[in-house]
Amino acid sequence: ENDESTTRLLIRNMPFEATKHELRDLISEFATIKALRLPKKQTGGHRGFAFVEFSTHHDAETVKDSLAAAHFYGRHLVVEWAQEGGEDINETRKKRWRDAETVAAVERRKGSKKRELDGLQ
């Protein structure tokens, strides 16, 4: 959806050999990137798509139009508007970090409680 406040793009069909740095270099020819995320597989490497956030809708639209016919490592990039989730990429990262810290704290408490119980036996 192309609403005037949208500043995030989803780039699909990314070649697996391409790096985040190379994608950043390509996009930076057209606009300044606020944030770029290349989701990873559990087995390493990326999943073949990226989220790119810009400061303005105009920058995002410029990149979308500029990359419409682009090929990267011989693959045609598919660029579309990303669905807005209400928070920017950096906020999502902070939230994920807080969630991971909470899980780690719970696991530490469980381990501590288990050691206490083991000591009673």
Protein Blocks (a to p, Z undefined) as FASTA:
>chain_A
ZZfkbcbdcdehiafkbcfklmmmmmmmmoccfbdcddddfkgpjehiacdddfbfklmm
mmmmmmmmgceehiacdddddddehiafklmmmmmmmmmmmmmmmmmmmmmmmmmmmmmZ
Z
